[in-house]
Amino acid sequence: MGQDRGKYDFYIGLALAVSSSIFIGGSFILKKKGLLRLARKGSMRAGQGGHAYLKECLWWAGLLSKLELY
């Protein structure tokens, strides 16, 4: 019985680790796509004092999907 529980816990842990990696990677991609969209529009970059990224839905989707994991 204890050995079966250990295998079950292993697969649960593995599934959580893989899904976590997918969500973190996906959130990075969403945020990057949002920033690239703003760059194509010619908006001022955040490093130069611009705050246009705060109005970008893709950037928010990436941020919120990353926060969901914490």
KEFI-777879 format. One record per atom (N, C-alpha, C): atom name; x, z, y. Coordinates in Angstrom, 2 decimals. Last residue first. Example, Ala and Ser with C-alpha at 12.3 -4.5 7.8 and 13.67 -1.06 7.14 Angstrom:
<pts>
+------+---------+---------+---------+
! atom !      c1 !      c3 !      c2 !
+------+---------+---------+---------+
!    N !   12.85 !    7.08 !   -2.25 !
!   CA !   13.67 !    7.14 !   -1.06 !
!    C !   12.90 !    7.87 !    0.03 !
!    N !   13.19 !    7.80 !   -5.69 !
!   CA !   12.30 !    7.80 !   -4.50 !
!    C !   13.20 !    7.80 !   -3.30 !
+------+---------+---------+---------+
</pts>
This chain:
<pts>
+------+---------+---------+---------+
! atom !      c1 !      c3 !      c2 !
+------+---------+---------+---------+
!    N !    1.50 !   -7.96 !   31.56 !
!   CA !    1.98 !   -6.62 !   31.85 !
!    C !    0.81 !   -5.70 !   31.92 !
!    N !    0.17 !  -10.32 !   31.21 !
!   CA !    0.94 !   -9.80 !   30.08 !
!    C !    1.40 !   -8.36 !   30.31 !
!    N !   -0.87 !  -10.96 !   33.66 !
!   CA !   -1.80 !  -10.56 !   32.60 !
!    C !   -1.07 !   -9.93 !   31.42 !
!    N !    1.15 !  -11.99 !   35.15 !
!   CA !    0.80 !  -10.59 !   35.36 !
!    C !   -0.11 !  -10.06 !   34.26 !
!    N !    1.08 !  -14.65 !   34.31 !
!   CA !    2.26 !  -13.83 !   33.99 !
!    C !    1.93 !  -12.35 !   34.14 !
!    N !   -1.30 !  -15.49 !   35.33 !
!   CA !   -1.11 !  -15.54 !   33.87 !
!    C !    0.10 !  -14.74 !   33.46 !
!    N !   -0.85 !  -15.20 !   38.07 !
!   CA !   -1.81 !  -14.33 !   37.41 !
!    C !   -1.68 !  -14.36 !   35.89 !
!    N !    1.09 !  -17.22 !   38.52 !
!   CA !    1.37 !  -15.82 !   38.82 !
!    C !    0.44 !  -14.89 !   38.06 !
!    N !   -0.29 !  -19.55 !   37.76 !
!   CA !    0.95 !  -19.15 !   37.10 !
!    C !    1.27 !  -17.69 !   37.32 !
!    N !   -2.39 !  -19.48 !   39.59 !
!   CA !   -2.69 !  -19.46 !   38.16 !
!    C !   -1.45 !  -19.03 !   37.37 !
!    N !   -0.97 !  -19.71 !   42.00 !
!   CA !   -1.71 !  -18.47 !   41.70 !
!    C !   -2.03 !  -18.35 !   40.22 !
!    N !   -0.03 !  -22.33 !   41.71 !
!   CA !    0.92 !  -21.23 !   41.86 !
!    C !    0.25 !  -19.90 !   41.52 !
!    N !   -2.44 !  -23.75 !   41.64 !
!   CA !   -1.56 !  -23.75 !   40.46 !
!    C !   -0.56 !  -22.60 !   40.53 !
!    N !   -3.44 !  -23.35 !   44.27 !
!   CA !   -4.15 !  -22.79 !   43.10 !
!    C !   -3.26 !  -22.73 !   41.87 !
!    N !   -1.87 !  -22.50 !   47.21 !
!   CA !   -1.81 !  -23.42 !   46.06 !
!    C !   -2.39 !  -22.76 !   44.81 !
!    N !   -1.55 !  -20.79 !   49.27 !
!   CA !   -2.81 !  -21.54 !   49.25 !
!    C !   -2.89 !  -22.48 !   48.05 !
!    N !    0.99 !  -19.86 !   49.01 !
!   CA !   -0.09 !  -18.89 !   48.84 !
!    C !   -1.47 !  -19.55 !   48.82 !
!    N !    2.62 !  -21.93 !   49.73 !
!   CA !    2.41 !  -21.70 !   48.30 !
!    C !    1.29 !  -20.70 !   48.04 !
!    N !    2.96 !  -21.77 !   52.44 !
!   CA !    1.93 !  -22.68 !   51.94 !
!    C !    1.65 !  -22.45 !   50.47 !
!    N !    4.75 !  -20.39 !   53.97 !
!   CA !    3.86 !  -19.61 !   53.10 !
!    C !    2.75 !  -20.47 !   52.52 !
!    N !    8.16 !  -20.72 !   55.03 !
!   CA !    6.83 !  -21.26 !   54.78 !
!    C !    6.04 !  -20.39 !   53.82 !
!    N !   10.79 !  -19.97 !   55.41 !
!   CA !    9.75 !  -19.26 !   56.15 !
!    C !    8.35 !  -19.77 !   55.94 !
!    N !   12.50 !  -21.17 !   53.74 !
!   CA !   12.63 !  -21.53 !   55.16 !
!    C !   11.54 !  -20.87 !   56.01 !
!    N !   11.70 !  -20.41 !   51.26 !
!   CA !   13.00 !  -19.94 !   51.73 !
!    C !   13.25 !  -20.23 !   53.19 !
!    N !    9.37 !  -21.91 !   50.98 !
!   CA !    9.27 !  -20.46 !   51.19 !
!    C !   10.58 !  -19.89 !   51.71 !
!    N !    9.33 !  -25.02 !   52.81 !
!   CA !    9.67 !  -24.21 !   51.64 !
!    C !    9.62 !  -22.73 !   51.99 !
!    N !    6.65 !  -26.72 !   54.32 !
!   CA !    7.88 !  -25.97 !   54.50 !
!    C !    8.11 !  -25.07 !   53.29 !
!    N !    5.35 !  -29.71 !   52.75 !
!   CA !    5.21 !  -28.36 !   53.29 !
!    C !    6.57 !  -27.68 !   53.40 !
!    N !    5.16 !  -32.25 !   51.67 !
!   CA !    6.04 !  -32.05 !   52.82 !
!    C !    5.91 !  -30.68 !   53.46 !
!    N !    3.90 !  -32.85 !   49.37 !
!   CA !    3.08 !  -32.90 !   50.59 !
!    C !    3.93 !  -32.71 !   51.85 !
!    N !    5.91 !  -32.34 !   47.56 !
!   CA !    5.49 !  -33.74 !   47.75 !
!    C !    4.65 !  -33.90 !   49.02 !
!    N !    5.93 !  -29.57 !   47.69 !
!   CA !    7.10 !  -30.30 !   48.17 !
!    C !    6.75 !  -31.76 !   48.42 !
!    N !    3.52 !  -28.95 !   46.45 !
!   CA !    3.69 !  -28.66 !   47.88 !
!    C !    4.86 !  -29.43 !   48.47 !
!    N !    4.16 !  -29.73 !   43.87 !
!   CA !    3.05 !  -30.39 !   44.55 !
!    C !    3.16 !  -30.17 !   46.06 !
!    N !    6.16 !  -27.89 !   43.29 !
!   CA !    6.51 !  -29.31 !   43.39 !
!    C !    5.42 !  -30.10 !   44.10 !
!    N !    4.64 !  -25.56 !   43.18 !
!   CA !    5.66 !  -25.70 !   44.21 !
!    C !    6.08 !  -27.16 !   44.39 !
!    N !    3.02 !  -26.13 !   40.94 !
!   CA !    2.42 !  -25.86 !   42.25 !
!    C !    3.42 !  -26.03 !   43.37 !
!    N !    4.97 !  -26.36 !   38.97 !
!   CA !    4.15 !  -27.52 !   39.30 !
!    C !    3.47 !  -27.34 !   40.67 !
!    N !    5.89 !  -23.68 !   38.95 !
!   CA !    6.80 !  -24.76 !   39.34 !
!    C !    6.01 !  -26.02 !   39.73 !
!    N !    3.63 !  -22.34 !   37.99 !
!   CA !    4.16 !  -22.02 !   39.31 !
!    C !    5.06 !  -23.15 !   39.82 !
!    N !    3.40 !  -23.54 !   35.44 !
!   CA !    2.32 !  -23.64 !   36.42 !
!    C !    2.83 !  -23.38 !   37.84 !
!    N !    5.85 !  -22.78 !   34.25 !
!   CA !    5.54 !  -24.19 !   34.44 !
!    C !    4.44 !  -24.37 !   35.49 !
!    N !    5.56 !  -20.00 !   34.14 !
!   CA !    6.67 !  -20.59 !   34.90 !
!    C !    6.37 !  -22.05 !   35.22 !
!    N !    3.39 !  -19.81 !   32.43 !
!   CA !    3.24 !  -19.33 !   33.80 !
!    C !    4.35 !  -19.89 !   34.69 !
!    N !    4.50 !  -20.81 !   30.06 !
!   CA !    3.40 !  -21.51 !   30.71 !
!    C !    3.22 !  -21.09 !   32.16 !
!    N !    6.36 !  -18.80 !   29.47 !
!   CA !    6.80 !  -20.17 !   29.75 !
!    C !    5.74 !  -20.97 !   30.47 !
!    N !    4.56 !  -16.69 !   29.06 !
!   CA !    5.58 !  -16.59 !   30.11 !
!    C !    6.10 !  -17.97 !   30.48 !
!    N !    3.02 !  -17.68 !   26.91 !
!   CA !    2.39 !  -17.36 !   28.19 !
!    C !    3.40 !  -17.27 !   29.32 !
!    N !    5.01 !  -18.01 !   24.92 !
!   CA !    4.21 !  -19.15 !   25.36 !
!    C !    3.57 !  -18.88 !   26.72 !
!    N !    5.91 !  -15.39 !   24.60 !
!   CA !    6.84 !  -16.44 !   25.06 !
!    C !    6.08 !  -17.64 !   25.59 !
!    N !    3.56 !  -14.22 !   23.61 !
!   CA !    4.13 !  -13.76 !   24.87 !
!    C !    5.08 !  -14.81 !   25.44 !
!    N !    3.30 !  -15.50 !   21.17 !
!   CA !    2.29 !  -15.74 !   22.21 !
!    C !    2.80 !  -15.28 !   23.57 !
!    N !    5.60 !  -14.46 !   19.86 !
!   CA !    5.46 !  -15.91 !   20.09 !
!    C !    4.45 !  -16.17 !   21.20 !
!    N !    5.02 !  -11.70 !   19.84 !
!   CA !    6.25 !  -12.20 !   20.46 !
!    C !    6.13 !  -13.68 !   20.79 !
!    N !    2.61 !  -11.61 !   18.40 !
!   CA !    2.66 !  -11.13 !   19.79 !
!    C !    3.89 !  -11.66 !   20.51 !
!    N !    3.46 !  -12.60 !   15.92 !
!   CA !    2.43 !  -13.32 !   16.68 !
!    C !    2.43 !  -12.89 !   18.15 !
!    N !    5.26 !  -10.55 !   15.19 !
!   CA !    5.73 !  -11.93 !   15.36 !
!    C !    4.74 !  -12.74 !   16.20 !
!    N !    3.52 !   -8.36 !   14.98 !
!   CA !    4.62 !   -8.36 !   15.96 !
!    C !    5.13 !   -9.76 !   16.24 !
!    N !    1.94 !   -9.27 !   12.84 !
!   CA !    1.32 !   -8.94 !   14.14 !
!    C !    2.39 !   -8.98 !   15.23 !
!    N !    3.88 !   -9.44 !   10.86 !
!   CA !    3.20 !  -10.66 !   11.32 !
!    C !    2.47 !  -10.44 !   12.64 !
!    N !    4.60 !   -6.70 !   10.61 !
!   CA !    5.60 !   -7.72 !   10.94 !
!    C !    4.93 !   -8.96 !   11.51 !
!    N !    2.22 !   -5.51 !    9.82 !
!   CA !    2.80 !   -5.16 !   11.11 !
!    C !    3.83 !   -6.19 !   11.56 !
!    N !    2.03 !   -6.70 !    7.26 !
!   CA !    0.98 !   -6.91 !    8.25 !
!    C !    1.52 !   -6.63 !    9.66 !
!    N !    4.27 !   -5.63 !    6.02 !
!   CA !    4.17 !   -7.08 !    6.20 !
!    C !    3.15 !   -7.41 !    7.28 !
!    N !    3.53 !   -2.89 !    6.06 !
!   CA !    4.75 !   -3.34 !    6.74 !
!    C !    4.74 !   -4.84 !    6.99 !
!    N !    1.29 !   -2.90 !    4.41 !
!   CA !    1.13 !   -2.54 !    5.83 !
!    C !    2.34 !   -3.00 !    6.63 !
!    N !    2.47 !   -3.44 !    1.98 !
!   CA !    1.52 !   -4.40 !    2.54 !
!    C !    1.32 !   -4.15 !    4.04 !
!    N !    3.93 !   -1.11 !    1.63 !
!   CA !    4.65 !   -2.37 !    1.78 !
!    C !    3.74 !   -3.44 !    2.37 !
!    N !    1.93 !    0.80 !    1.28 !
!   CA !    2.81 !    0.89 !    2.44 !
!    C !    3.56 !   -0.40 !    2.69 !
!    N !    0.83 !    0.00 !   -1.20 !
!   CA !    0.00 !    0.00 !    0.00 !
!    C !    0.87 !    0.00 !    1.26 !
+------+---------+---------+---------+
</pts>
